[in-house]
Amino acid sequence: MSQSTIKVRVQKFGNSLSSMIMPNIGAFIAWGLITALFIPTGWVPNKNLATLVGPMITYLLPLLIGYTGGKIVYGDRGAVVGAVATMGVIVGSTVPMFLGSMIMGPLGGFCIKQVDKLFQHRIRQGFEMLINNFAAGIVGGILAILAYFGVGPAVQFLSNLLASGVNFLINHHLIPLANIFIEPAKILFLNNAIGNGILVPLGIEQAKTAGQSILFLLEANPGPGLGVLLAYWIFAKGNAKQSAPGAIIIQFLGGIHEIYFPYVLMRPMLVLAVIAGGVSGVFMLSIFHAGLVAPASPGSIFAVLAMTPRGGYFGVLAGVLVAAAVSFLVSSLILKTTKEKENDHDLAEATSKMEAMKGKKSSIAGVLNPNPGVFPNDVSKIVFACDAGMGSSAMGATLLRKKVKEAGLSISVSNTAISNLPSDAEIIITQEGLTPRAKNKVPNAYHVSVDNFLSSPEYDKLIDRLQSNEKGDLHQTVKDVPNVKQSDDLLLEENIFLNKEFANREESIRFAGRALVNGGYVKENYIEAMIAREKLTSTYMGNDVAIPHGTEAAKNEVLKSGFTVIQVPKGVDFDGNKVRIIFGLAGKDGTHLEILSGIATTCTDMANIEKMVKAKTSHELMDILNDKN
C-alpha cells in the first residue's frame, strides 16, 4: 500500500471521527462548564448540580455521538438504531464509551440500511410502518446485545491500554515528546484523527477522575502557530508579512489553526519551530500540572481559558506563552537566514500546496466542477462547507462575506460542516474532493469547487455573476420552476412540466415540492416533509407512476389542495422502480382523496401512461387527465 493511499485512508478516518464529534461540541462544552463550576474543586462547588457530571459523560455524550454516527450513515432511522446500539457498549463497560459509540453508531446505521434494502420490495401494502418499526427495534436490540458482550469489553480493554501508555508518558515526564508527531501531523491535516480519535476520548476519561487533563492541550495549544505568525509579521516580506496580522487574529483569537499551515509550508523547516514550540509548551504544562476540564474547540485562547479549572490559569497560560515564544524564536532564526526571494514566496502557492497535502486539491485549480447545476435566479444564502466546518470553510466564508458586502449584495454567507449542510442553501462552495459529498447532501444547490479557500479566483467570478444575475445553461432544477399563479383549481396547466431529467429520486421530489410551494399550495417546510415521507416507504404506485407527498405531521404546512405533474420520459429510479410520471400531491381537509381518485382512474390504464409520457405540450397532457377525471 502506497504512502499516499495510507494518508488518504487516515484522512478519511479522521473526517469520519470529526463528523461525529463536531456537531456535538456544544454538549461537550456544556459538560465542561458544569464540571468546572460545580465539582468539589470547581469555581462554585455544588453537591447537587455536580451530580450532572457523571450521567452526562457516561450516557449523554456517547449517545449523542452514536446517534450522530448513525444519522450520517442512514438518516433518522440510522440515528435511532445507532443510539440503541451505543447503549450496549455504555452498559457493557465501566469507562465512558466514546470510542465505542464511534463504532456502534455508524454500524447501527449501516445495518438498518441493509435490512431496509433487503425488505423494501417484500413488504405487503399496509404493513410498511409495522415492519419498519419492528425491523429497527430488532436490529437495534441485537446490536445492543452484541455490543454489551463483545464490543464494550473490547473497547474498554483498548481504552485501558491506551490510557496506560499515556500514563506511562506522563509518569515518566515524556508526554512532551508526543508533540514531535502531533505538530507535523497537524500540517498534514491529520489533527481530526489524532485529536477527536485519540486525545479527546482519553482526555475525558482522565478528566473524569482527575478533574482535568493535559491531553486536551496537546493538539489545541494555539501557542506554536502564534509564534510562527508573529515571526512572519516581524521578519518576513511581501504578501506573507502583510497577511500575518490578520492570520494571527483568526488563529489565536478565532481558534482556526489551519490558517498558519500555509506559512509553515512556505518554509518547510518551520515545522521544527512548531515542534519546538509544542514540546516546550507541554513541558511547561507538565511542570505546573496544568490541563483543561474539557476539550477546547475551536483552539482559541478564549476556548482554552473557558475550559481552564480554577487555580490552573497560570500553568495553562505558561504553556501557551512558552510555546509561542519558543516557536517565535526558532521561526525568526529560520526566516532571517532565508534568501529574500524564497522569503517572499507566494502565499497562494503555499496554500495550494497545503490543500494538495490534505488530499483535497482539484486537478484543475480554480475551476467550476463539471456539473454544478443551474445558477439560481435569486440568491439569498451561500454556504461554505468543509469536513468540520470550523477551519478552511470559515476562512473562505470570511473572505467572500467581505466581497459580498463590498459589492452591495444582500446575501448571507456562512460556513458549516458537510454533514450539516442546510437543505435551503442555494450556492455551496467546497474543495474539489468534497464536492461529491456536498452534492449528495444537497443535490439541488449550485455547487462551486475551488482549489483553496484562501485565495480563489472563483470568488470574483461568483460576485460578477451574482451582480449580473447571469443564468446557467444546464438542466433545469427546482430553482427554475416558474411561479405558477394562484388558483382554486386542483391542477393548472402551469403546473405541468415536460421532458424533465433527474439524477435521483430525491431531486425529483424536491422539484415537485418546489412547484407546490411556488404555486401557493404548501409552505416551504412541506418539501422536507415529502422527503421524510419517502424515507418511510416508497410512494411508487405501479404503472411507472409515483405520488410523492408530505407526512401526516406536515398537514399544517398545506395551504390548499392541488397537485403538479412531471413528465420524465427517461425515467427516474424509485427504489428500483422506473418512474416516468410524477404527481406532486398536496391535500387539505380530505380533498386530496378526490385528487387520488382521479389520478388512479387515469393511471390504471397503461395506454394513458404512454400517452402522458409522449405528450408534447402541457395542454395535451392535461386533456388526458381531464378526460378521465
C-alpha positions in Angstrom: 0.0 0.0 0.0 1.4 3.4 -1.0 2.1 6.2 1.4 -0.5 8.4 -0.4 -3.1 5.7 -0.1 -2.4 5.3 3.6 -2.6 9.1 4.1 -5.9 9.3 2.3 -7.4 6.5 4.4 -6.2 8.1 7.6 -7.6 11.4 6.4 -11.0 9.7 5.8 -10.9 8.1 9.2 -10.2 11.5 10.8 -13.0 13.0 8.8 -15.4 10.4 9.9 -14.5 10.9 13.6 -14.8 14.6 13.2 -18.2 14.3 11.6 -19.5 12.5 14.7 -17.7 14.8 17.2 -18.1 18.3 15.8 -21.9 18.5 15.8 -21.9 17.7 19.5 -19.1 20.1 20.6 -21.8 22.2 22.3 -22.7 19.3 24.5 -19.0 18.7 25.4 -18.7 22.4 26.3 -21.8 22.3 28.5 -20.4 19.3 30.3 -17.1 21.0 30.7 -18.6 24.2 32.1 -20.8 22.2 34.6 -17.7 20.3 35.6 -15.6 23.5 36.0 -18.2 25.2 38.1 -19.8 22.6 40.4 -17.4 19.8 41.2 -15.8 20.0 44.7 -12.7 21.7 43.3 -14.8 24.0 40.9 -15.5 27.7 41.0 -18.8 27.4 42.8 -18.9 23.9 44.3 -22.5 22.5 44.5 -23.1 18.9 45.6 -26.5 18.6 43.8 -25.5 20.2 40.5 -22.3 18.2 40.4 -24.4 15.0 40.1 -25.0 16.1 36.5 -21.3 15.5 35.6 -21.3 11.6 35.8 -24.5 10.9 33.8 -23.6 13.4 31.1 -20.2 11.8 30.4 -21.5 8.3 30.8 -24.7 8.4 28.9 -25.4 11.8 27.2 -22.2 12.4 25.3 -21.7 8.8 24.0 -25.4 8.6 23.0 -25.1 11.8 21.1 -22.1 10.6 19.2 -23.7 7.3 18.4 -26.9 9.0 17.3 -24.9 11.3 15.0 -22.8 8.5 13.6 -26.0 6.5 12.7 -27.6 9.6 11.2 -24.7 10.3 8.9 -24.9 6.7 7.5 -28.7 6.4 7.2 -30.7 9.4 8.3 -33.1 9.3 11.2 -33.6 5.6 11.1 -29.9 5.1 11.3 -29.6 7.6 14.1 -32.2 5.8 16.3 -30.6 2.3 15.7 -27.1 3.8 16.3 -28.2 5.2 19.6 -29.8 1.9 20.7 -26.7 0.0 19.7 -24.5 2.5 21.6 -26.4 1.8 24.8 -25.0 -1.7 24.7 -21.4 -0.5 24.9 -22.3 2.1 27.6 -23.8 -0.5 29.9 -21.3 -3.2 29.0 -18.3 -1.2 30.2 -17.1 0.9 33.2 -15.4 3.7 31.2 -17.0 6.5 29.1 -17.7 4.8 25.7 -16.6 7.5 23.2 -14.6 5.1 21.1 -17.4 2.5 21.4 -20.0 5.0 20.3 -17.9 5.9 17.3 -18.1 2.2 16.3 -21.7 1.3 17.2 -23.3 4.5 15.9 -22.2 4.1 12.2 -22.6 0.3 12.5 -26.2 0.7 13.6 -26.9 3.0 10.7 -25.3 0.6 8.2 -27.1 -2.5 9.5 -30.6 -1.0 9.3 -29.8 0.4 5.9 -29.0 -3.0 4.6 -32.1 -4.6 6.3 -34.3 -1.9 4.6 -32.8 -2.7 1.2 -33.5 -6.4 1.8 -37.1 -6.0 2.6 -38.1 -2.9 0.6 -39.8 -4.9 -2.2 -41.2 -7.7 0.0 -43.5 -5.8 2.4 -47.2 -6.1 1.7 -49.1 -2.9 1.3 -50.5 -1.6 4.6 -47.7 -3.3 6.7 -45.0 -0.8 5.9 -45.0 1.1 9.2 -45.3 -2.1 11.3 -42.4 -3.8 9.5 -40.2 -0.8 9.5 -40.6 -0.1 13.2 -40.1 -3.7 14.2 -37.0 -4.0 11.9 -35.4 -1.0 13.6 -36.2 -2.4 17.0 -34.9 -5.8 16.3 -31.7 -4.6 14.6 -31.1 -2.1 17.4 -31.7 -4.7 20.1 -29.4 -7.3 18.6 -26.6 -4.8 18.1 -27.0 -3.6 21.7 -26.7 -7.2 23.0 -23.6 -7.8 20.8 -22.1 -4.5 21.9 -22.7 -5.4 25.6 -20.9 -8.7 25.4 -18.3 -8.0 22.7 -17.6 -4.5 21.6 -17.9 -2.9 25.0 -15.3 -5.1 26.8 -13.0 -4.9 23.7 -13.1 -1.1 23.5 -12.6 -0.9 27.3 -9.5 -3.1 27.0 -8.2 -0.9 24.2 -9.0 2.3 26.1 -7.3 1.0 29.2 -4.3 0.0 27.1 -4.0 3.5 25.5 -4.6 5.1 28.9 -1.8 3.1 30.3 0.5 4.3 27.6 -0.4 7.9 28.2 0.0 7.5 31.9 3.4 5.9 31.3 4.5 9.0 29.3 3.1 11.3 32.0 4.6 9.5 34.9 8.0 9.4 33.2 7.7 13.0 32.1 7.8 12.0 28.5 4.5 13.5 27.4 6.1 16.5 25.7 7.6 14.1 23.2 4.2 13.4 21.8 4.3 16.8 20.0 7.1 15.6 17.9 4.5 13.7 16.0 1.4 15.9 16.7 2.7 19.1 15.2 3.7 17.7 11.8 0.5 15.7 11.7 -1.5 18.9 12.0 0.2 20.3 9.0 -0.8 17.2 7.1 -4.3 17.8 8.3 -4.5 14.6 10.4 -5.5 16.5 13.5 -9.0 15.1 13.3 -7.8 11.6 13.7 -5.4 12.5 16.5 -7.5 15.0 18.4 -11.0 13.6 18.1 -10.0 10.0 17.7 -7.4 9.6 20.5 -6.7 12.7 22.6 -10.3 13.8 23.3 -11.7 10.4 24.4 -8.6 9.7 26.6 -8.6 13.2 28.0 -12.3 12.9 29.0 -11.6 9.7 30.8 -8.6 11.3 32.6 -10.6 14.4 33.5 -13.4 12.3 34.9 -11.1 11.0 37.7 -8.5 13.9 38.0 -10.8 16.8 37.2 -8.6 18.0 34.3 -6.4 16.6 31.5 -3.2 17.8 29.8 -4.2 15.8 26.7 -6.8 18.5 25.8 -3.9 20.9 25.1 -1.5 18.7 23.2 -3.2 19.5 19.8 -5.3 22.5 20.7 -2.5 24.7 22.1 -2.5 27.9 20.0 1.0 28.9 21.0 3.1 27.2 18.3 1.1 28.7 15.5 1.1 32.1 17.1 4.9 32.1 17.2 5.2 31.3 13.5 2.8 34.1 12.5 4.5 36.6 14.8 7.8 35.8 13.2 6.4 36.3 9.7 4.8 39.6 10.8 8.2 40.9 12.0 10.8 39.3 9.8 9.1 38.3 6.5 8.4 40.5 3.4 5.7 40.8 0.8 2.3 39.2 1.0 3.2 36.9 3.8 4.2 39.8 6.1 1.1 41.8 5.2 -1.3 38.9 5.8 0.2 37.7 9.0 -1.6 40.1 11.4 -5.0 39.1 10.1 -3.9 35.4 10.3 -2.9 35.9 14.0 -6.4 37.2 14.8 -8.1 34.2 13.0 -5.7 31.7 14.6 -5.1 32.9 18.2 -8.5 34.5 18.8 -10.7 32.6 16.4 -9.1 29.2 17.0 -8.7 28.3 13.4 -5.3 26.7 13.3 -5.4 25.8 9.6 -4.6 29.5 8.9 -1.0 29.1 9.7 -0.4 25.8 7.8 0.5 27.6 4.5 3.0 29.8 6.3 4.8 26.7 7.6 4.7 25.1 4.1 6.3 28.2 2.6 9.4 27.3 4.6 9.2 23.5 5.4 12.0 24.0 8.0 9.4 25.9 10.1 8.0 22.5 11.1 11.0 22.4 13.5 9.6 25.7 15.0 6.1 24.3 15.7 7.6 21.1 17.1 9.9 23.0 19.4 7.0 25.2 20.5 4.7 22.3 21.1 7.2 20.3 23.1 8.2 23.4 25.2 4.6 24.3 25.9 3.6 20.8 27.0 6.8 20.7 29.1 5.6 23.8 31.0 2.1 22.3 31.4 3.7 19.2 32.9 5.8 21.2 35.4 2.7 23.1 36.6 0.4 20.0 36.4 -1.9 22.1 34.2 -4.7 20.9 32.0 -8.3 21.6 30.9 -11.5 20.2 32.2 -12.9 19.5 28.7 -11.9 19.9 25.0 -11.2 23.5 23.8 -12.9 23.6 20.4 -12.0 25.5 18.4 -8.5 26.0 19.7 -8.9 29.7 20.5 -7.3 31.2 23.5 -10.8 32.1 24.7 -11.9 28.5 24.5 -8.8 27.4 26.3 -9.3 29.8 29.1 -13.0 28.9 29.4 -12.1 25.2 29.9 -9.3 26.0 32.5 -10.1 24.9 36.0 -9.9 27.2 39.0 -6.3 27.7 40.0 -4.9 26.5 36.7 -4.7 29.7 34.7 -1.0 30.3 35.5 0.1 26.9 34.3 -2.1 26.9 31.2 -1.0 30.4 30.2 2.6 29.5 30.8 2.2 26.5 28.4 0.6 28.7 25.7 3.1 31.6 26.1 6.2 29.5 26.3 5.1 27.5 23.2 4.6 30.8 21.3 7.9 32.2 22.5 10.0 29.2 21.5 8.2 28.8 18.2 8.7 32.5 17.5 12.5 32.3 18.3 13.1 29.3 16.1 10.9 30.7 13.3 12.7 34.0 13.4 16.1 32.3 13.1 14.8 30.3 10.1 13.2 33.3 8.4 16.2 35.6 8.9 18.6 33.1 7.3 16.2 32.6 4.3 17.1 34.1 1.0 14.9 37.1 0.1 13.4 35.6 -3.0 12.4 32.5 -1.0 11.2 34.5 1.9 8.7 36.4 -0.4 7.3 33.1 -1.6 3.7 33.4 -2.9 1.3 32.6 -0.1 -1.4 31.4 -2.5 1.1 28.8 -3.9 1.8 27.6 -0.4 -1.9 27.4 0.3 -2.4 25.2 -2.7 0.5 23.0 -1.5 -1.3 22.6 1.8 -4.5 21.5 0.0 -2.5 19.0 -2.0 -1.0 17.6 1.1 -4.5 17.3 2.6 -5.5 15.3 -0.5 -8.2 17.7 -1.5 -6.7 19.8 -4.3 -8.5 20.0 -7.5 -6.8 18.5 -10.6 -7.7 21.8 -12.3 -7.2 24.6 -10.0 -9.9 27.2 -9.6 -12.5 25.9 -12.0 -16.1 25.1 -11.6 -16.9 21.5 -11.2 -18.1 19.9 -14.5 -21.8 19.6 -13.5 -22.5 22.3 -10.9 -26.3 22.6 -11.5 -28.1 25.6 -12.7 -27.3 29.0 -11.4 -30.3 30.3 -9.3 -32.1 33.4 -10.2 -32.4 34.8 -6.7 -29.7 34.0 -4.2 -30.1 34.7 -0.5 -27.8 32.1 1.0 -24.3 30.9 0.2 -22.7 28.2 2.3 -19.0 27.2 2.5 -18.5 23.6 3.7 -15.5 21.6 4.8 -15.0 18.5 7.0 -15.6 20.0 10.4 -17.0 23.4 9.4 -14.6 25.3 11.6 -11.4 25.5 9.6 -10.8 26.3 6.0 -14.5 26.9 5.3 -14.6 29.6 8.0 -11.7 31.4 6.2 -13.4 31.2 2.8 -16.7 32.5 4.2 -14.9 35.4 5.8 -13.2 36.4 2.5 -16.4 36.0 0.4 -18.5 37.8 3.0 -16.3 40.8 2.7 -16.5 40.7 -1.1 -20.3 40.4 -1.0 -20.5 43.4 1.3 -18.3 45.5 -0.9 -20.4 44.6 -3.9 -23.5 45.8 -2.1 -25.3 42.5 -2.2 -27.7 41.3 0.5 -26.7 37.7 0.6 -26.0 35.6 3.7 -22.6 33.9 3.6 -21.9 31.2 6.3 -19.8 28.1 6.9 -20.6 24.6 8.2 -19.6 21.0 8.1 -20.5 18.9 5.1 -22.7 16.8 7.4 -24.7 19.8 8.5 -25.3 21.5 5.1 -28.7 23.2 5.1 -31.2 22.0 2.5 -32.1 25.5 1.5 -28.6 26.5 0.6 -28.7 27.9 -3.0 -24.9 28.1 -3.6 -22.5 25.7 -1.9 -18.7 26.2 -2.1 -16.4 23.3 -1.3 -13.0 22.0 -2.2 -12.9 19.7 -5.2 -12.5 16.5 -3.2 -15.5 17.4 -1.0 -17.9 18.4 -3.8 -19.4 14.9 -4.4 -20.3 14.7 -0.7 -21.9 18.1 -0.8 -23.9 17.2 -4.0 -25.2 14.1 -2.3 -26.2 16.1 0.7 -27.9 19.0 -1.2 -28.3 17.9 -4.8 -30.4 20.9 -5.9 -28.0 23.6 -4.9 -25.5 25.2 -7.3 -22.1 23.8 -6.4 -18.7 25.6 -6.8 -15.4 23.9 -6.4 -12.2 25.8 -5.5 -8.6 24.7 -5.2 -8.3 26.5 -1.8 -10.4 28.7 0.4 -7.8 31.5 1.0 -7.3 32.9 -2.5 -9.5 31.6 -5.3 -10.4 33.4 -8.5 -13.8 31.8 -8.2 -14.8 34.3 -5.6 -14.6 37.2 -8.0 -16.3 35.2 -10.8 -19.1 34.4 -8.4 -19.5 38.1 -7.4 -19.6 39.1 -11.0 -22.2 36.5 -11.8 -24.3 37.5 -8.8 -24.2 41.1 -9.9 -25.2 40.4 -13.4 -27.6 37.6 -12.4 -26.3 35.6 -15.2 -28.2 32.3 -15.7 -26.5 28.9 -16.3 -27.5 26.7 -19.3 -27.5 23.3 -17.7 -30.5 21.1 -17.0 -33.4 22.7 -15.1 -33.5 22.4 -11.3 -36.1 23.3 -8.7 -34.9 26.9 -8.8 -36.1 27.2 -12.4 -39.7 26.2 -11.7 -42.0 29.1 -12.9 -44.0 30.9 -10.4 -47.5 29.5 -11.1 -50.5 31.7 -10.5 -52.8 31.3 -7.5 -56.0 29.4 -8.2 -58.6 27.2 -6.5 -58.2 24.6 -9.3 -56.5 21.4 -8.4 -54.4 21.3 -11.5 -53.2 24.3 -13.5 -51.5 24.0 -16.9 -48.6 25.9 -15.5 -48.0 23.1 -13.0 -47.3 20.5 -15.7 -43.6 20.1 -16.5 -42.4 18.1 -19.6 -39.2 16.4 -20.5 -37.5 16.5 -17.2 -34.4 14.6 -16.1 -33.4 13.9 -12.5 -30.2 12.3 -11.1 -32.2 10.6 -8.4 -35.5 10.2 -6.6 -34.9 13.0 -4.0 -34.1 15.5 -6.7 -37.3 14.8 -8.5 -39.3 15.0 -5.2 -37.7 18.4 -4.4 -38.7 19.6 -7.8 -42.3 18.6 -7.3 -42.3 20.1 -3.8 -40.8 23.4 -5.1 -43.5 23.6 -7.7 -46.2 23.2 -5.0 -44.6 25.9 -2.9 -44.3 28.3 -5.9 -47.9 27.5 -6.7 -49.1 28.6 -3.3 -50.3 25.2 -2.3 -47.9 24.5 0.5 -45.4 26.1 2.8 -41.6 25.7 2.4 -41.3 23.1 5.1 -43.6 20.8 3.1 -40.7 19.9 0.8 -38.7 18.3 3.6 -41.9 16.5 4.8 -42.1 15.0 1.3 -38.6 13.7 1.6 -39.3 12.3 5.1 -42.4 10.6 3.8 -40.5 8.9 1.0 -38.0 7.5 3.6 -40.8 5.8 5.4 -41.8 3.8 2.4 -41.7 4.5 -1.4 -44.6 6.4 -3.0 -44.2 4.4 -6.2 -47.7 3.3 -7.1 -47.1 1.0 -10.1 -47.5 1.6 -13.9 -44.4 3.9 -13.9 -46.2 6.4 -11.6 -45.2 7.9 -8.2 -47.2 10.2 -6.0 -44.8 11.9 -3.5 -46.5 13.8 -0.8 -45.9 15.0 2.8 -46.2 13.2 6.1 -49.3 13.3 8.2 -47.4 15.6 10.6 -47.0 18.1 7.8 -50.7 18.7 7.1 -50.5 22.1 8.7 -48.0 23.1 6.0 -50.7 22.6 3.3 -52.4 25.9 2.3 -54.8 24.4 -0.2 -55.2 21.2 -2.2 -53.6 20.8 -5.6 -51.0 18.8 -7.5 -48.3 19.1 -10.1 -47.5 16.7 -12.9 -43.9 16.0 -14.0 -43.1 14.0 -17.2 -39.8 12.1 -17.0 -39.5 10.3 -20.4 -36.2 8.6 -19.5 -37.4 7.7 -16.0 -36.0 8.1 -12.5 -35.3 5.3 -10.1 -37.7 5.0 -7.1 -36.2 2.2 -5.1 -35.6 0.0 -8.1 -38.8 1.0 -9.9 -38.7 3.2 -13.0 -41.0 6.2 -12.7 -41.9 8.3 -15.8 -44.9 10.3 -14.4 -44.7 12.0 -11.0 -47.7 13.6 -9.3 -46.6 16.0 -6.5 -49.6 16.0 -4.1 -50.9 18.4 -1.5 -54.2 17.6 0.1 -56.1 19.7 2.7 -59.3 18.8 4.6 -59.7 15.4 2.9 -59.9 16.9 -0.7 -56.7 15.0 -1.6 -58.8 11.9 -1.7 -60.6 13.4 -4.8 -57.2 14.0 -6.3 -56.0 10.5 -5.7 -59.2 9.0 -7.1 -58.9 11.0 -10.3 -55.2 10.0 -10.7 -56.0 6.4 -10.0 -58.7 6.3 -12.6 -56.5 7.7 -15.3 -53.3 5.8 -14.4 -54.9 2.3 -14.2 -54.7 2.1 -18.0 -51.1 1.9 -19.2 -52.2 3.3 -22.5 -52.9 6.6 -20.7 -49.5 6.5 -19.1 -47.9 6.1 -22.6 -50.0 9.0 -23.9 -48.9 11.2 -21.0 -45.2 10.2 -21.4 -45.4 11.1 -25.1 -47.4 14.3 -24.7 -45.7 17.3 -26.4 -47.5 20.1 -24.6 -48.8 20.7 -21.2 -52.3 21.2 -22.6 -52.2 17.8 -24.3 -51.2 16.1 -21.0 -53.9 18.0 -19.1 -56.5 16.9 -21.6 -55.6 13.2 -21.0 -56.1 13.7 -17.2 -59.4 15.7 -17.6 -60.8 13.1 -19.9 -60.7 10.6 -17.0 -61.4 12.9 -14.0 
